[in-house]
Amino acid sequence: MTNYYKSIKDVSEETGIGRTTILYRVRENNGTFPQPDAVIQHDRTVTYGWLPQTIEEYNTNKKEN
């Protein structure tokens, strides 16, 4: 079974949070944004991916708080 992940661009559009802010929150790892479900390292570049349900859950919890 193949898993499909949302890119940082998709996540930014869905959450209304800027790409740079997402990257900062992921690197800080302080619980203000979900950690990626997938990390792909190629050369010096890192690509993050989130499962759709991870972002849905984040958006639901964000609205409740």
MDAnalysis code that builds the backbone (N, CA, C; Angstrom):
import MDAnalysis as mda
import numpy as np

u = mda.Universe.empty(195, n_residues=65, atom_resindex=np.repeat(np.arange(65), 3), trajectory=True)
u.add_TopologyAttr("name", ["N", "CA", "C"] * 65)
u.add_TopologyAttr("resid", np.arange(1, 66))
u.add_TopologyAttr("resname", ["MET", "THR", "ASN", "TYR", "TYR", "LYS", "SER", "ILE", "LYS", "ASP", "VAL", "SER", "GLU", "GLU", "THR", "GLY", "ILE", "GLY", "ARG", "THR", "THR", "ILE", "LEU", "TYR", "ARG", "VAL", "ARG", "GLU", "ASN", "ASN", "GLY", "THR", "PHE", "PRO", "GLN", "PRO", "ASP", "ALA", "VAL", "ILE", "GLN", "HIS", "ASP", "ARG", "THR", "VAL", "THR", "TYR", "GLY", "TRP", "LEU", "PRO", "GLN", "THR", "ILE", "GLU", "GLU", "TYR", "ASN", "THR", "ASN", "LYS", "LYS", "GLU", "ASN"])
u.atoms.positions = np.array([
    [0.839, -1.185, 0.000],
    [0.000, 0.000, 0.000],
    [0.883, 1.247, 0.000],
    [0.535, 2.186, -0.821],
    [1.284, 3.433, -0.912],
    [0.652, 4.481, -0.010],
    [1.479, 5.174, 0.753],
    [1.006, 6.284, 1.578],
    [1.207, 7.590, 0.816],
    [0.250, 8.474, 0.913],
    [0.348, 9.793, 0.299],
    [0.502, 10.832, 1.398],
    [1.435, 11.748, 1.178],
    [1.753, 12.772, 2.161],
    [1.515, 14.156, 1.583],
    [1.213, 15.085, 2.455],
    [1.049, 16.479, 2.055],
    [2.405, 17.176, 2.144],
    [2.683, 17.983, 1.145],
    [3.936, 18.749, 1.129],
    [3.808, 19.951, 2.057],
    [4.917, 20.599, 2.304],
    [4.897, 21.786, 3.157],
    [4.045, 22.879, 2.513],
    [4.037, 22.945, 1.186],
    [3.202, 23.926, 0.478],
    [1.722, 23.635, 0.743],
    [1.330, 22.366, 0.611],
    [-0.060, 21.981, 0.880],
    [-0.453, 22.287, 2.321],
    [0.431, 21.942, 3.236],
    [0.164, 22.160, 4.665],
    [0.036, 23.648, 4.961],
    [0.889, 24.449, 4.360],
    [0.829, 25.893, 4.548],
    [-0.518, 26.445, 4.083],
    [-0.961, 26.000, 2.925],
    [-2.242, 26.464, 2.394],
    [-3.415, 26.021, 3.267],
    [-3.367, 24.803, 3.774],
    [-4.469, 24.269, 4.585],
    [-4.541, 24.872, 5.981],
    [-3.388, 25.216, 6.537],
    [-3.371, 25.720, 7.913],
    [-3.332, 27.243, 7.989],
    [-2.946, 27.882, 6.895],
    [-2.798, 29.338, 6.913],
    [-1.516, 29.783, 7.596],
    [-0.607, 28.859, 7.828],
    [0.677, 29.155, 8.467],
    [1.749, 29.176, 7.385],
    [2.591, 30.178, 7.408],
    [3.639, 30.313, 6.405],
    [4.652, 29.175, 6.443],
    [5.240, 28.928, 5.288],
    [6.223, 27.856, 5.140],
    [7.384, 28.011, 6.125],
    [7.905, 29.215, 6.233],
    [9.034, 29.476, 7.126],
    [8.653, 29.219, 8.578],
    [7.447, 29.610, 8.958],
    [6.977, 29.389, 10.326],
    [6.838, 27.891, 10.610],
    [6.324, 27.151, 9.634],
    [6.211, 25.700, 9.808],
    [7.588, 25.089, 10.011],
    [8.536, 25.452, 9.162],
    [9.896, 24.916, 9.295],
    [10.492, 25.259, 10.659],
    [10.290, 26.478, 11.112],
    [10.792, 26.894, 12.426],
    [10.178, 26.040, 13.537],
    [8.858, 25.858, 13.483],
    [8.169, 25.083, 14.522],
    [8.587, 23.617, 14.508],
    [8.812, 23.062, 13.330],
    [9.271, 21.676, 13.232],
    [10.660, 21.547, 13.844],
    [11.535, 22.473, 13.535],
    [12.907, 22.413, 14.068],
    [12.953, 22.658, 15.567],
    [12.059, 23.521, 16.060],
    [12.004, 23.785, 17.501],
    [11.450, 22.580, 18.257],
    [10.566, 21.839, 17.620],
    [9.970, 20.642, 18.211],
    [9.411, 20.919, 19.613],
    [8.644, 22.001, 19.714],
    [8.113, 22.387, 21.024],
    [6.610, 22.122, 21.167],
    [6.060, 21.328, 20.239],
    [4.662, 20.957, 20.351],
    [3.683, 21.938, 19.737],
    [4.167, 23.018, 19.119],
    [3.252, 23.989, 18.520],
    [2.828, 23.599, 17.110],
    [3.448, 22.557, 16.564],
    [3.086, 22.055, 15.241],
    [3.469, 20.587, 15.173],
    [2.655, 19.764, 14.495],
    [2.978, 18.333, 14.443],
    [4.274, 18.058, 13.685],
    [5.041, 17.138, 14.199],
    [6.254, 16.712, 13.506],
    [5.850, 15.970, 12.228],
    [6.682, 16.042, 11.204],
    [6.342, 15.372, 9.951],
    [6.236, 13.859, 10.129],
    [5.377, 13.254, 9.328],
    [5.227, 11.805, 9.329],
    [6.272, 11.145, 8.440],
    [6.865, 11.923, 7.547],
    [7.909, 11.408, 6.660],
    [8.991, 12.464, 6.498],
    [10.230, 12.011, 6.497],
    [11.373, 12.888, 6.247],
    [12.217, 12.211, 5.174],
    [12.438, 12.916, 4.091],
    [13.224, 12.380, 2.987],
    [14.476, 13.224, 2.851],
    [15.609, 12.582, 2.985],
    [16.903, 13.258, 2.882],
    [17.470, 12.971, 1.500],
    [17.786, 14.021, 0.742],
    [18.466, 13.843, -0.532],
    [19.530, 14.914, -0.646],
    [20.765, 14.430, -0.736],
    [21.940, 15.294, -0.653],
    [21.851, 16.122, 0.621],
    [21.867, 17.427, 0.505],
    [21.784, 18.288, 1.696],
    [20.376, 18.773, 1.970],
    [19.448, 18.390, 1.129],
    [18.075, 18.869, 1.237],
    [17.219, 17.866, 2.001],
    [16.305, 18.397, 2.798],
    [15.362, 17.560, 3.534],
    [13.957, 17.948, 3.082],
    [13.151, 16.946, 2.783],
    [11.756, 17.165, 2.415],
    [10.885, 16.532, 3.486],
    [9.911, 17.309, 3.962],
    [8.991, 16.829, 4.987],
    [7.648, 16.490, 4.361],
    [6.959, 15.522, 4.959],
    [5.618, 15.170, 4.518],
    [4.737, 14.832, 5.707],
    [3.470, 15.211, 5.611],
    [2.501, 14.943, 6.666],
    [1.347, 14.143, 6.096],
    [0.893, 13.162, 6.848],
    [-0.300, 12.436, 6.455],
    [-1.502, 13.385, 6.518],
    [-2.458, 13.228, 5.622],
    [-3.633, 14.111, 5.648],
    [-4.318, 14.151, 7.018],
    [-4.415, 12.997, 7.678],
    [-5.098, 12.978, 8.983],
    [-4.319, 13.741, 10.055],
    [-3.011, 13.812, 9.926],
    [-2.208, 14.585, 10.885],
    [-2.593, 16.058, 10.810],
    [-2.735, 16.577, 9.605],
    [-3.072, 17.993, 9.431],
    [-4.539, 18.243, 9.775],
    [-5.409, 17.314, 9.438],
    [-6.830, 17.449, 9.818],
    [-6.960, 17.528, 11.334],
    [-6.244, 16.651, 12.026],
    [-6.261, 16.645, 13.488],
    [-5.707, 17.961, 14.046],
    [-4.619, 18.443, 13.468],
    [-4.037, 19.710, 13.914],
    [-5.040, 20.844, 13.742],
    [-5.666, 20.920, 12.569],
    [-6.637, 21.988, 12.311],
    [-7.815, 21.906, 13.251],
    [-8.292, 20.701, 13.548],
    [-9.416, 20.527, 14.475],
    [-9.023, 20.988, 15.878],
    [-7.860, 20.561, 16.345],
    [-7.404, 20.942, 17.689],
    [-7.089, 22.419, 17.772],
    [-6.568, 23.001, 16.714],
    [-6.225, 24.421, 16.691],
    [-7.499, 25.268, 16.848],
    [-8.572, 24.855, 16.201],
    [-9.834, 25.595, 16.277],
    [-10.489, 25.471, 17.634],
    [-10.258, 24.342, 18.314],
    [-10.846, 24.126, 19.643],
    [-10.143, 24.937, 20.710],
    [-8.867, 25.258, 20.492],
    [-8.094, 26.000, 21.521],
    [-8.206, 27.468, 21.380],
])
